[in-house]
Amino acid sequence: MGSSSSVQLAMLGLDSSGKTTVLYYMKFEQYTNVTPTISYNCETIKVKEGRAKGMTFKIWDVGGQDNKRPLWNQYTRSSDGIIFVVDSEDKERLEEAKLELIRLLKNADNQKLPLLVIANKQDLPHSLSLCEIETALGLRDLHPGQMWSIRGACAVTGEGLTEAMDAMYDLIVKKKTMKKRK
């Protein structure tokens, strides 16, 4: 993948997980106070550091409210990957997040897309570890062909976001390499 490569991603997750805050931290490299997403946001982000340096990601941030979730598949259809954002401190909604992720990945086309789980809000005192979130979401039980990675982050400080995008980059490169071998 050359430095001028452009990749389209769908950023999904429950409402209040921090998707829009993640998106705008990546775009502006600073915390931006946001309001709940009513429908979607779309931003083009050129990565300035890490292994994904030079890559351009067009990211569709789609609302996570109950009535928006049926629309998620419309955004994944034209995507090269899925970013699923979870609130690391919201233990009560992890089962709901798991059910929505399972529903999303029942679509055979989505099983072919690299999946990056961003465990957001890792800075909060009662946030779950990545291992606990991985288990709660059942990531090891996903479809055998599903390529996935989980990374911790804090969208307020930006901590972990470069590593998260590097992980997505690695998954996309791996997928392209596997396609070439077939």
C-alpha positions as CSV (number, residue, x, y, z in Angstrom):
1,M,0.0,0.0,0.0
2,G,1.6,3.2,-1.1
3,S,1.6,6.5,0.8
4,S,-1.2,7.8,-1.4
5,S,-3.5,4.9,-0.6
6,S,-7.0,5.7,0.6
7,V,-9.1,3.5,2.7
8,Q,-12.8,3.8,3.7
9,L,-13.8,2.8,7.2
10,A,-17.1,2.5,9.0
11,M,-16.9,3.6,12.7
12,L,-19.7,2.0,14.6
13,G,-20.6,1.2,18.3
14,L,-23.2,2.0,20.8
15,D,-24.3,5.6,21.5
16,S,-22.0,7.4,24.0
17,S,-19.1,5.0,23.3
18,G,-17.0,7.9,22.1
19,K,-16.9,7.4,18.3
20,T,-17.2,11.0,17.3
21,T,-14.7,12.1,19.9
22,V,-12.3,9.5,18.5
23,L,-12.9,10.7,14.9
24,Y,-12.4,14.4,15.7
25,Y,-9.3,13.7,17.8
26,M,-7.8,11.9,14.8
27,K,-8.8,14.8,12.5
28,F,-7.7,17.8,14.6
29,E,-5.2,16.1,16.9
30,Q,-6.8,17.6,20.0
31,Y,-9.9,17.1,22.1
32,T,-13.1,18.5,20.5
33,N,-16.3,18.8,22.5
34,V,-19.0,17.0,20.5
35,T,-22.7,16.5,20.6
36,P,-24.4,13.1,20.1
37,T,-24.4,12.1,16.4
38,I,-27.9,12.3,15.0
39,S,-27.1,10.5,11.7
40,Y,-23.4,10.4,10.6
41,N,-20.2,12.3,10.3
42,C,-17.6,11.8,7.6
43,E,-14.0,12.9,7.8
44,T,-10.9,12.3,5.7
45,I,-7.9,11.8,7.9
46,K,-4.3,11.7,6.7
47,V,-2.2,9.8,9.2
48,K,1.0,11.6,10.2
49,E,2.8,9.0,12.3
50,G,3.1,5.3,13.0
51,R,3.1,2.5,10.4
52,A,0.0,4.0,8.8
53,K,1.9,7.3,8.1
54,G,0.8,8.8,4.8
55,M,-2.4,6.7,4.6
56,T,-5.6,8.5,4.0
57,F,-8.6,7.1,5.9
58,K,-12.1,8.3,5.0
59,I,-14.1,7.5,8.1
60,W,-17.9,7.3,8.4
61,D,-18.9,7.8,12.0
62,V,-22.5,6.5,12.3
63,G,-24.8,7.1,15.2
64,G,-25.1,4.3,17.7
65,Q,-28.7,4.9,19.0
66,D,-31.1,2.0,18.7
67,N,-32.9,3.5,15.6
68,K,-29.5,4.0,13.8
69,R,-28.1,0.6,14.1
70,P,-30.2,-1.0,11.3
71,L,-28.4,1.5,9.0
72,W,-24.9,0.2,9.9
73,N,-24.8,-2.3,7.0
74,Q,-25.4,0.5,4.5
75,Y,-22.1,2.1,5.6
76,T,-20.1,-1.2,5.7
77,R,-21.0,-2.1,2.1
78,S,-18.5,0.3,0.7
79,S,-16.0,0.1,3.5
80,D,-12.6,-1.6,3.6
81,G,-12.8,-2.1,7.4
82,I,-14.9,-1.6,10.5
83,I,-13.9,0.2,13.6
84,F,-16.1,-0.8,16.6
85,V,-15.8,1.6,19.5
86,V,-16.7,0.4,23.0
87,D,-16.9,2.4,26.3
88,S,-14.4,0.5,28.5
89,E,-16.1,1.7,31.7
90,D,-19.7,1.0,30.8
91,K,-19.9,-2.6,32.0
92,E,-23.8,-2.6,32.0
93,R,-23.8,-2.1,28.2
94,L,-21.1,-4.5,27.1
95,E,-23.6,-7.3,26.5
96,E,-25.6,-5.0,24.3
97,A,-22.4,-4.0,22.5
98,K,-21.7,-7.8,22.0
99,L,-25.2,-8.4,20.6
100,E,-24.9,-5.5,18.2
101,L,-21.4,-6.7,17.1
102,I,-22.7,-10.2,16.5
103,R,-25.7,-8.9,14.6
104,L,-23.4,-6.7,12.4
105,L,-21.0,-9.7,11.7
106,K,-23.9,-12.0,10.8
107,N,-23.7,-10.3,7.4
108,A,-21.3,-12.4,5.4
109,D,-19.8,-9.4,3.7
110,N,-18.9,-7.9,7.0
111,Q,-17.1,-11.1,8.0
112,K,-14.7,-10.3,5.2
113,L,-13.8,-6.9,6.5
114,P,-11.0,-6.3,9.0
115,L,-12.4,-5.4,12.4
116,L,-10.7,-3.1,14.9
117,V,-12.2,-2.8,18.3
118,I,-11.2,0.4,20.1
119,A,-11.7,0.1,23.8
120,N,-12.2,3.8,24.5
121,K,-12.1,5.6,27.9
122,Q,-9.2,3.5,29.2
123,D,-8.2,6.5,31.3
124,L,-11.2,6.2,33.5
125,P,-10.6,4.5,36.9
126,H,-13.0,1.6,36.6
127,S,-12.4,0.8,32.9
128,L,-12.1,-2.9,32.0
129,S,-8.9,-4.3,30.7
130,L,-8.5,-5.2,27.0
131,C,-8.6,-8.9,28.0
132,E,-11.9,-8.4,29.9
133,I,-13.5,-6.5,26.9
134,E,-12.2,-9.1,24.4
135,T,-13.9,-11.8,26.5
136,A,-17.1,-9.9,27.1
137,L,-17.5,-9.2,23.4
138,G,-16.7,-12.8,22.5
139,L,-14.0,-11.8,20.0
140,R,-12.3,-15.2,20.0
141,D,-15.6,-16.8,19.1
142,L,-16.1,-14.7,15.9
143,H,-16.3,-16.3,12.5
144,P,-13.0,-18.1,11.8
145,G,-12.1,-15.9,8.8
146,Q,-12.8,-12.7,10.7
147,M,-9.6,-10.7,11.0
148,W,-9.7,-8.6,14.2
149,S,-7.7,-6.6,16.6
150,I,-8.4,-4.8,19.9
151,R,-6.7,-1.7,21.1
152,G,-7.1,0.5,24.1
153,A,-7.5,4.3,23.7
154,C,-8.5,7.5,25.3
155,A,-10.2,9.8,22.8
156,V,-9.9,12.8,25.1
157,T,-6.1,12.7,25.2
158,G,-5.5,10.8,22.0
159,E,-3.5,8.1,23.8
160,G,-3.6,4.8,21.9
161,L,-5.2,6.2,18.7
162,T,-2.0,6.0,16.6
163,E,-1.5,2.4,17.7
164,A,-5.2,1.7,16.9
165,M,-4.8,3.0,13.4
166,D,-1.6,1.1,12.9
167,A,-3.5,-2.1,13.9
168,M,-6.2,-1.3,11.3
169,Y,-3.5,-0.7,8.7
170,D,-1.9,-4.0,9.6
171,L,-5.2,-5.8,9.2
172,I,-5.9,-4.2,5.8
173,V,-2.3,-5.1,4.6
174,K,-2.8,-8.7,5.8
175,K,-6.1,-9.0,4.0
176,K,-4.6,-7.6,0.8
177,T,-1.7,-10.0,1.1
178,M,-4.1,-13.0,1.6
179,K,-6.1,-12.0,-1.4
180,K,-3.0,-11.9,-3.6
181,R,-2.1,-15.5,-2.5
182,K,-5.4,-16.9,-3.6
